[in-house]
């Protein structure tokens, strides 16, 4: 027996499920709270199972609610995709792009988006700048059109395409004694203290693996959650740092940090544009993917790359 469910009911349900609040959903949809409650009640009657349960003053999704939420999001995405396809068939270059990028990638991601918007002025964007753990969660939930990140995990069904090198370099304050030494032996780093990114970050994972491969134990004095914090700590003399060359343009130009000439460096990583396997990209997402693969490197400072 088919459920007699309307798109309106699904739209209201999706908003309530996302916010876990009738009040916030009503505000978002410009409806009264009784109207939202009525749509949810009718949907539950059609489904034949409760979709929410209330414990104290909070509401939670039931098992059936979680399933319905997954399908309602998928249906909404397909409707948005259909609208964008139709608009493109009409010759209208427009659409909404929903992407997430690693915090390190944000140093060039905004340039990419600005250039893309100039070429396709009808496009709009949602940009989430976040850490690796959040990116992996969003990929698992298929919550974004595209993700820009470092090396993706091998145990998720993903399509990941490399589009640019991401060299990791050792940085120090400009007055550090090692800034005057050429071809510093790798073993010399064992006598230095490093300020590092959090353990789950892509930079930390790559750095730890690199040191282990060369038989050096990394001495860490401070763990920080952003590249800006790392650079500021290095400037303050709290230790050496290892960061992407793409984050250093302003500091190198201003002479606030120096890249050390260390044996075996840089650690060469890559940037990837990623989406879930089997995901049908909307026209604007597919166009942005092709733009990134073909032109991203041209929007990264040649000066910063040359410093690595």
C-alpha positions, -999 to 999 in steps of 0.1 A, spaced: 0 0 0 14 34 -10 17 62 16 -4 92 7 24 117 15 26 152 1 57 172 -7 45 199 17 44 174 46 79 161 37 92 197 36 77 205 70 89 172 84 125 178 71 126 212 88 113 199 121 137 169 120 167 191 112 160 215 140 143 191 164 120 220 171 85 228 159 91 265 167 123 268 147 108 249 118 78 272 118 100 303 118 121 289 89 90 280 68 71 312 77 42 291 92 24 291 125 34 264 150 -1 248 149 2 245 111 35 227 114 21 204 141 -9 196 119 13 187 89 34 164 111 3 148 126 -11 141 91 22 127 79 24 103 109 -12 92 102 -2 85 66 30 66 76 12 47 103 41 52 128 52 80 152 81 100 137 89 120 169 88 113 206 89 139 233 110 135 264 106 164 288 106 195 268 127 181 239 116 161 208 136 133 193 133 113 161 120 77 164 135 49 144 109 55 117 116 92 119 153 87 112 144 66 81 119 92 69 144 120 75 169 102 53 144 98 25 130 133 28 165 148 24 171 126 -6 138 137 -22 145 173 -15 180 171 -31 165 154 -62 139 181 -66 166 208 -63 187 189 -88 157 187 -112 151 224 -108 187 232 -117 187 208 -147 155 225 -160 170 260 -155 201 249 -174 180 235 -202 165 270 -204 199 284 -208 200 300 -173 234 297 -156 224 295 -120 222 272 -91 233 267 -55 265 250 -45 269 235 -11 305 227 -2 327 220 28 364 225 29 392 217 52 403 247 73 437 247 56 421 247 22 401 279 30 432 299 23 426 293 -14 389 280 -15 375 315 -12 395 326 -43 382 297 -62 346 305 -53 351 342 -62 365 333 -96 337 308 -102 311 333 -92 325 359 -116 323 333 -144 288 321 -134 272 351 -118 239 334 -112 254 309 -87 251 311 -49 271 292 -23 271 277 11 306 272 25 315 253 56 351 256 67 357 228 92 381 201 105 387 167 91 364 148 115 335 170 105 343 166 67 343 128 71 310 130 90 294 151 62 307 128 35 292 98 55 259 116 56 261 129 20 254 163 34 274 184 8 276 186 -29 314 185 -28 342 185 -2 377 198 -6 402 181 17 435 163 20 439 126 15 405 110 19 401 77 38 402 44 19 373 28 38 345 50 25 327 48 -9 340 80 -23 351 96 -56 382 116 -48 402 134 -75 435 151 -69 438 186 -83 468 203 -67 500 196 -46 499 205 -10 535 208 3 540 208 41 570 228 52 588 234 85 584 270 98 603 289 124 606 325 137 628 345 114 655 349 142 657 311 149 693 298 145 682 271 120 670 298 95 707 304 86 715 267 80 712 251 45 701 215 40 694 209 77 698 172 85 665 156 93 678 141 125 684 177 138 646 181 142 646 156 170 662 183 192 634 208 185 599 211 201 570 214 177 536 230 180 512 208 161 476 204 149 451 182 168 457 145 165 429 138 141 438 165 116 452 156 81 483 176 87 491 158 120 485 124 105 508 131 76 535 146 98 534 117 123 537 91 96 565 110 79 586 112 111 579 75 119 591 65 84 624 83 91 628 69 126 625 102 144 603 108 174 584 140 172 587 161 204 554 181 207 550 209 232 515 222 223 485 209 203 464 235 186 432 234 165 439 258 137 466 269 114 464 305 126 471 293 161 501 273 149 516 302 131 510 326 160 526 301 184 557 297 161 560 335 158 559 337 196 588 313 199 569 284 214 584 259 189 587 250 152 556 242 132 547 221 101 520 237 79 508 238 44 527 263 22 493 275 11 487 290 46 519 311 47 516 337 20 510 368 42 535 357 69 563 351 44 557 384 26 558 402 60 589 384 72 571 371 103 579 334 96 607 316 77 606 282 59 635 260 70 656 242 44 653 207 59 664 175 43 635 153 29 611 183 30 586 194 19 562 165 28 543 163 -5 505 158 0 477 166 -24 443 184 -24 413 164 -34 378 173 -45 355 146 -31 319 134 -32 301 102 -23 303 74 -48 270 71 -68 261 107 -61 245 125 -91 261 159 -91 238 189 -99 249 209 -130 264 236 -109 283 211 -87 296 193 -118 307 226 -134 325 236 -102 342 202 -100 355 206 -135 366 242 -127 385 230 -97 402 201 -115 412 223 -144 420 257 -130 425 256 -92 463 258 -93 461 291 -111 444 307 -81 471 298 -56 498 324 -51 529 316 -72 549 334 -45 538 311 -18 544 280 -39 578 292 -48 588 295 -11 583 257 -7 
